[in-house]
Amino acid sequence: METNHRLHKELPPLVEHTKDYLYVIIGAAIIAIGFNVFLLPNQIASGGVSGISIILEHIFGWKPGIVQYSFNIPLFISGIIFLGAKFGAKSLLGTLVLPAVVLLTAGVEPWTTNPLLGSIFGGMMVGLGLGIAFRGGGSTGGTDLAAQIITKYTGLSLGKSVLLLDGLIVISAAVVFDIEKALYALIGLFVTTKTIDIVQLGFSQSKMIYIITNKQDEIRDAIYKEIDRGVTKLPAFGGYTNKERPILMVVAYQTEFTKLKHIIKMIDPAAFVIVSDAYEVLGEGFKRN
């Protein structure tokens, strides 16, 4: 019994690590397929090593998968040298799998030859793949590592370093191809960033509501009774009066928000209400962790 109990305790971490590696592999594969069916045939160089490989394929005819290997592996080694061995096996896995799948799927027919559709759906697939890889705790290497090195030695923020590198690639696309292709590349880059956010955070299904009112007890009791949600009272002071003015905080599903807003309006039309999206809520009445 003791041995079985110990195995039961040790199994979840193993399953968790296996799942993380699968996330990285699946994410890298999605990026590679999106690259071959959307970005490459439409010459959408929307940043990263993938964008560099599209430009070099057009100029010299070099295979994108080989170009990606030739950039990703030295960048990974440079990351270890300049930033320390913090990237781990999962990032190395993504660095190796992505170009491999690009080479394996090189013969797949393009899914569209419309550059607008290519930039939108290519950006979506890249964002989806990156988001999945990030959820597995890995990455697909590339210019993100170069951006981290630039950040460390120049003092630029990581966001500015990424923007600098991707901007140079998009400008290169404008020179090698034309301005229109560069504009499509910017669309693809924008869609990628938004898709990553969706994969990482999900679609918001809940709202976080802050209520400043002179009728706290009435509103609190109505929320308990009408929509069965807990209310947290946060200590606060008015900036002008310097008097204590607690804030009520409520988290509710979007389907409950209209009713909640109606309750507040009926009890105190002068109440000050702040509403924001809550992308992930864990706990009683919501998703269990």
C-alpha positions in Angstrom: 0.0 0.0 0.0 2.8 2.4 0.9 4.6 1.8 -2.5 1.3 2.3 -4.4 0.7 5.5 -2.5 4.2 6.8 -3.3 3.7 6.0 -7.0 0.4 7.9 -6.9 2.2 10.9 -5.5 5.0 10.8 -8.0 2.8 10.3 -11.1 1.2 13.8 -11.4 4.5 15.7 -11.9 5.5 13.2 -14.6 2.2 13.6 -16.4 2.6 17.4 -16.0 6.1 17.5 -17.6 4.9 15.2 -20.4 2.0 17.5 -21.1 4.3 20.6 -21.2 6.6 18.9 -23.8 3.5 18.0 -25.9 2.4 21.6 -25.7 5.7 22.8 -27.1 5.7 20.2 -29.9 2.1 20.9 -30.9 2.7 24.6 -30.7 5.8 24.4 -32.9 4.0 22.2 -35.4 1.1 24.6 -35.7 3.5 27.5 -36.4 5.3 25.5 -39.0 2.2 24.5 -40.8 0.8 28.1 -40.7 4.1 29.3 -42.1 4.0 26.9 -45.1 0.4 27.2 -46.0 -0.2 30.9 -45.3 2.9 33.1 -44.8 5.5 31.7 -47.2 3.4 31.4 -50.3 2.1 34.9 -49.8 5.5 36.4 -48.8 4.3 37.6 -45.5 7.5 38.3 -43.5 5.8 39.3 -40.2 8.9 39.3 -38.0 11.0 36.7 -36.4 13.4 34.1 -37.9 10.5 32.9 -40.0 10.2 36.3 -41.6 14.0 36.3 -42.3 13.7 32.9 -43.9 11.0 34.2 -46.3 13.1 37.1 -47.4 16.2 34.9 -47.9 14.2 32.3 -49.8 13.0 35.0 -52.2 16.6 36.5 -52.7 18.7 33.3 -52.7 16.3 30.4 -53.0 17.4 29.0 -49.7 15.1 26.5 -48.0 13.3 28.2 -45.1 13.7 25.3 -42.8 17.5 25.2 -43.2 17.6 29.0 -42.8 15.6 28.7 -39.5 18.0 26.1 -38.2 21.0 28.2 -39.1 19.6 31.1 -37.1 17.8 29.3 -34.3 20.6 27.1 -33.1 23.3 29.8 -32.8 20.7 32.1 -31.2 19.9 29.4 -28.6 23.6 28.9 -27.9 24.1 32.7 -27.6 21.2 32.9 -25.2 22.9 30.3 -22.9 26.2 32.2 -23.2 24.9 35.7 -22.6 21.8 35.1 -20.5 22.6 31.8 -18.7 21.2 28.3 -19.0 17.6 29.2 -18.1 15.9 28.2 -21.3 15.9 24.5 -20.6 15.1 21.5 -22.7 11.6 22.7 -23.6 12.9 25.8 -25.4 15.5 23.7 -27.1 12.8 21.3 -28.2 10.8 24.1 -29.7 13.9 25.5 -31.4 14.5 22.1 -33.1 10.9 21.0 -33.9 9.8 24.1 -35.7 12.3 24.0 -38.6 11.9 20.2 -38.8 8.2 20.5 -39.3 8.7 23.3 -41.8 11.0 21.0 -43.8 8.6 18.0 -43.5 5.5 20.0 -44.7 7.3 22.0 -47.4 5.3 20.3 -50.1 1.9 21.1 -48.7 -0.2 23.2 -51.1 -1.0 26.8 -50.0 -4.4 27.2 -48.4 -4.8 30.6 -50.0 -2.9 32.9 -52.4 -4.7 36.0 -51.1 -2.2 38.0 -49.1 -4.8 39.5 -46.8 -6.2 36.1 -45.9 -2.6 34.8 -45.6 -1.6 37.5 -43.2 -4.7 37.1 -41.0 -4.8 33.3 -40.8 -1.0 33.0 -40.8 -0.9 35.4 -37.9 -3.6 33.4 -36.1 -1.7 30.1 -36.5 1.6 31.6 -35.4 -0.1 33.2 -32.4 -1.9 30.0 -31.5 1.3 28.0 -31.8 3.3 30.4 -29.7 0.5 30.7 -27.1 0.4 26.9 -26.7 4.2 26.6 -26.5 4.3 29.4 -23.9 1.6 27.5 -21.9 4.0 24.5 -21.9 6.7 26.7 -20.4 8.8 26.7 -23.6 9.4 28.8 -26.7 10.4 28.4 -30.3 13.6 30.4 -29.9 14.3 32.8 -32.7 14.5 36.6 -32.4 13.0 36.6 -28.9 16.3 35.4 -27.6 18.1 38.1 -29.6 15.7 40.6 -28.1 16.5 39.4 -24.5 20.3 39.8 -25.2 19.7 43.3 -26.6 17.7 44.2 -23.5 20.4 43.0 -21.2 23.2 44.9 -22.8 21.5 48.1 -24.0 18.9 48.8 -21.3 16.0 48.9 -23.7 12.8 47.2 -22.6 12.1 43.8 -23.9 9.0 45.1 -25.8 11.1 47.8 -27.5 13.8 45.2 -28.4 11.3 42.9 -30.0 9.7 45.8 -31.8 13.1 46.9 -33.1 14.0 43.5 -34.5 10.6 42.8 -36.0 10.5 46.4 -37.4 13.8 45.8 -39.2 12.4 42.6 -40.7 9.2 44.3 -41.9 11.3 47.2 -43.4 13.5 44.6 -45.1 10.3 43.0 -46.5 9.2 46.4 -47.9 12.6 46.7 -49.6 12.8 43.2 -51.0 9.1 42.8 -51.9 7.1 46.0 -51.8 5.3 48.3 -49.4 2.1 46.4 -49.7 3.7 43.2 -48.6 5.1 45.0 -45.6 1.7 46.3 -44.7 0.3 42.7 -44.8 3.2 41.7 -42.6 2.2 44.3 -40.0 -1.4 42.9 -40.1 0.0 39.4 -39.5 2.2 40.6 -36.6 -0.8 42.4 -35.0 -3.0 39.3 -35.3 -0.3 37.1 -33.8 0.0 39.2 -30.7 -3.7 39.3 -30.2 -4.0 35.5 -30.7 -1.3 34.9 -28.1 -3.3 37.0 -25.6 -6.4 35.0 -26.3 -4.6 31.6 -25.9 -2.8 32.8 -22.7 -5.8 34.5 -21.1 -8.8 33.1 -22.8 -12.0 34.9 -23.7 -13.2 36.9 -20.7 -16.4 35.3 -19.3 -16.4 37.2 -16.1 -16.5 40.8 -15.0 -14.9 42.5 -12.0 -17.1 45.3 -10.7 -16.0 48.0 -8.2 -18.9 49.9 -6.6 -18.6 53.2 -4.7 -21.9 54.1 -3.1 -23.5 55.6 0.0 -25.8 52.6 0.2 -23.3 49.8 0.7 -25.4 47.6 2.9 -28.5 47.7 0.7 -26.5 47.0 -2.5 -24.5 44.2 -0.8 -27.7 42.5 0.5 -29.4 42.8 -2.9 -26.4 41.2 -4.6 -26.4 38.3 -2.1 -30.1 37.8 -2.6 -30.7 38.4 -6.3 -27.6 36.9 -7.9 -26.0 34.9 -5.1 -22.5 36.4 -5.4 -20.1 37.2 -2.7 -19.1 40.8 -2.0 -15.7 42.1 -0.7 -15.5 45.4 1.0 -12.2 47.1 0.3 -10.9 49.9 2.6 -10.6 53.3 0.8 -10.6 57.0 1.5 -11.9 59.9 -0.6 -9.1 61.9 -2.1 -10.9 65.2 -1.7 -12.8 64.7 1.6 -10.2 62.3 3.1 -13.1 60.4 4.7 -13.4 56.7 4.8 -15.3 55.4 1.8 -15.1 51.6 1.3 -15.4 50.1 -2.1 -17.5 47.0 -2.9 -15.9 44.5 -5.2 -17.9 41.8 -7.0 -16.9 39.2 -9.6 -19.8 37.9 -11.7 -20.4 36.1 -15.0 -21.2 38.3 -18.0 -24.7 36.8 -18.0 -25.2 38.1 -14.5 -23.8 41.6 -15.2 -26.9 43.2 -16.7 -29.0 42.2 -13.6 -26.2 43.4 -11.3 -26.1 46.8 -13.0 -29.9 47.0 -12.8 -29.8 46.3 -9.0 -27.2 49.0 -8.5 -29.1 51.6 -10.5 -32.4 50.8 -8.7 -30.9 51.2 -5.2 -28.4 54.1 -5.9 -28.6 55.8 -9.3 -25.6 58.0 -8.2 -23.3 55.1 -7.5 -19.9 55.2 -9.1 -19.3 51.8 -10.9 -16.0 50.6 -12.5 -16.2 47.4 -14.7 -13.3 45.4 -16.1 -12.8 42.0 -17.6 -11.6 39.1 -15.4 -10.0 36.6 -17.6 -9.5 33.8 -15.1 -11.4 33.4 -11.8 -10.6 30.4 -9.6 -12.6 29.5 -6.5 -16.0 28.7 -5.2 -18.7 29.6 -7.7 -16.2 29.7 -10.5 -13.6 27.5 -12.0 -11.7 25.1 -9.7 -7.9 25.2 -9.9 
